[in-house]
Amino acid sequence: MISMKVTKRLKIRQKLQASAILYLILIATVTYFFLSSNTLISKVSEQQGAMNSLLKEVRQTEIAIKEFVAHQISYDDLNQVYAKLDKRLKGNNLSNNFTDVRH
């Protein structure tokens, strides 16, 4: 903190300018953090949307696998559903060869 001796030596105009400058610094800081957090929230929201879309495809593949096991769909139909999911997973290095899983 500024000592009392220093503040007593300052003129009223200087005291008002100092408080105005500190107020502007406070506003700039709050604005910066608001914009930074807003950008971060937007990015997280986009990532969540992408993950929800991927999760939907995983669930569709899960249903197709259950239908295949219950002999309700053919292997070719299952392979088509898996191929859609596989394209999405390859970008995230999460893919595995379907024939490897099958054996």
C-alpha positions as CSV (number, residue, x, y, z in Angstrom):
1,M,0.0,0.0,0.0
2,I,1.0,3.6,-0.5
3,S,2.1,5.2,2.7
4,M,0.1,8.0,4.3
5,K,3.0,10.5,3.9
6,V,3.0,9.9,0.1
7,T,-0.8,10.3,-0.2
8,K,-0.8,13.5,1.8
9,R,1.8,15.0,-0.5
10,L,-0.3,14.3,-3.6
11,K,-2.7,16.9,-4.9
12,I,-6.4,16.2,-5.1
13,R,-6.2,16.0,-8.9
14,Q,-3.4,13.4,-8.7
15,K,-5.4,11.3,-6.2
16,L,-8.4,11.4,-8.6
17,Q,-6.3,10.4,-11.6
18,A,-4.7,7.6,-9.7
19,S,-8.1,6.2,-8.6
20,A,-9.4,6.5,-12.2
21,I,-6.3,4.7,-13.6
22,L,-6.7,1.9,-11.1
23,Y,-10.4,1.7,-12.0
24,L,-9.5,1.4,-15.7
25,I,-7.0,-1.3,-14.9
26,L,-9.6,-3.2,-13.0
27,I,-12.1,-2.9,-15.9
28,A,-9.4,-4.1,-18.4
29,T,-8.6,-7.1,-16.2
30,V,-12.2,-8.1,-15.7
31,T,-12.8,-7.7,-19.5
32,Y,-9.8,-9.8,-20.3
33,F,-10.8,-12.7,-18.0
34,F,-14.4,-12.5,-19.3
35,L,-13.3,-12.9,-22.9
36,S,-10.8,-15.6,-22.0
37,S,-13.4,-17.7,-20.1
38,N,-16.0,-17.1,-22.8
39,T,-13.6,-18.4,-25.5
40,L,-12.7,-21.4,-23.3
41,I,-16.4,-22.2,-22.7
42,S,-17.1,-22.0,-26.5
43,K,-14.2,-24.5,-27.2
44,V,-15.4,-26.9,-24.5
45,S,-19.0,-26.7,-25.9
46,E,-17.8,-27.6,-29.4
47,Q,-15.8,-30.5,-28.0
48,Q,-18.7,-31.7,-26.0
49,G,-20.9,-31.7,-29.2
50,A,-18.3,-33.7,-31.1
51,M,-18.1,-36.2,-28.3
52,N,-21.9,-36.5,-28.1
53,S,-22.0,-37.2,-31.8
54,L,-19.2,-39.9,-31.5
55,L,-21.1,-41.4,-28.5
56,K,-24.2,-41.6,-30.6
57,E,-22.3,-43.6,-33.3
58,V,-20.9,-45.9,-30.7
59,R,-24.3,-46.6,-29.4
60,Q,-25.6,-47.3,-32.9
61,T,-22.7,-49.7,-33.4
62,E,-23.5,-51.4,-30.1
63,I,-27.1,-51.9,-31.1
64,A,-26.0,-53.3,-34.4
65,I,-23.7,-55.8,-32.7
66,K,-26.6,-56.9,-30.4
67,E,-28.8,-57.4,-33.5
68,F,-26.0,-59.3,-35.2
69,V,-25.6,-61.6,-32.2
70,A,-29.4,-62.1,-32.2
71,H,-29.3,-63.0,-35.9
72,Q,-31.4,-59.9,-36.8
73,I,-29.0,-58.4,-39.2
74,S,-26.3,-59.7,-41.5
75,Y,-22.5,-59.4,-41.1
76,D,-22.4,-57.0,-44.1
77,D,-25.0,-54.7,-42.4
78,L,-22.9,-54.7,-39.2
79,N,-19.8,-54.0,-41.1
80,Q,-21.4,-51.0,-42.7
81,V,-22.4,-49.6,-39.3
82,Y,-18.9,-50.3,-38.0
83,A,-17.2,-48.7,-41.0
84,K,-19.0,-45.4,-40.2
85,L,-17.7,-45.5,-36.7
86,D,-14.3,-46.6,-37.7
87,K,-13.9,-43.5,-39.9
88,R,-14.5,-41.3,-36.9
89,L,-12.3,-43.2,-34.6
90,K,-9.3,-43.3,-36.9
91,G,-8.8,-39.5,-36.4
92,N,-8.5,-40.1,-32.7
93,N,-6.3,-43.2,-32.8
94,L,-9.0,-45.2,-31.2
95,S,-9.7,-47.5,-34.1
96,N,-9.0,-51.2,-34.3
97,N,-9.4,-53.6,-37.2
98,F,-12.9,-55.1,-37.1
99,T,-11.6,-58.5,-38.4
100,D,-9.1,-58.6,-35.5
101,V,-11.9,-58.2,-33.0
102,R,-14.0,-60.8,-34.8
103,H,-11.4,-63.6,-34.4
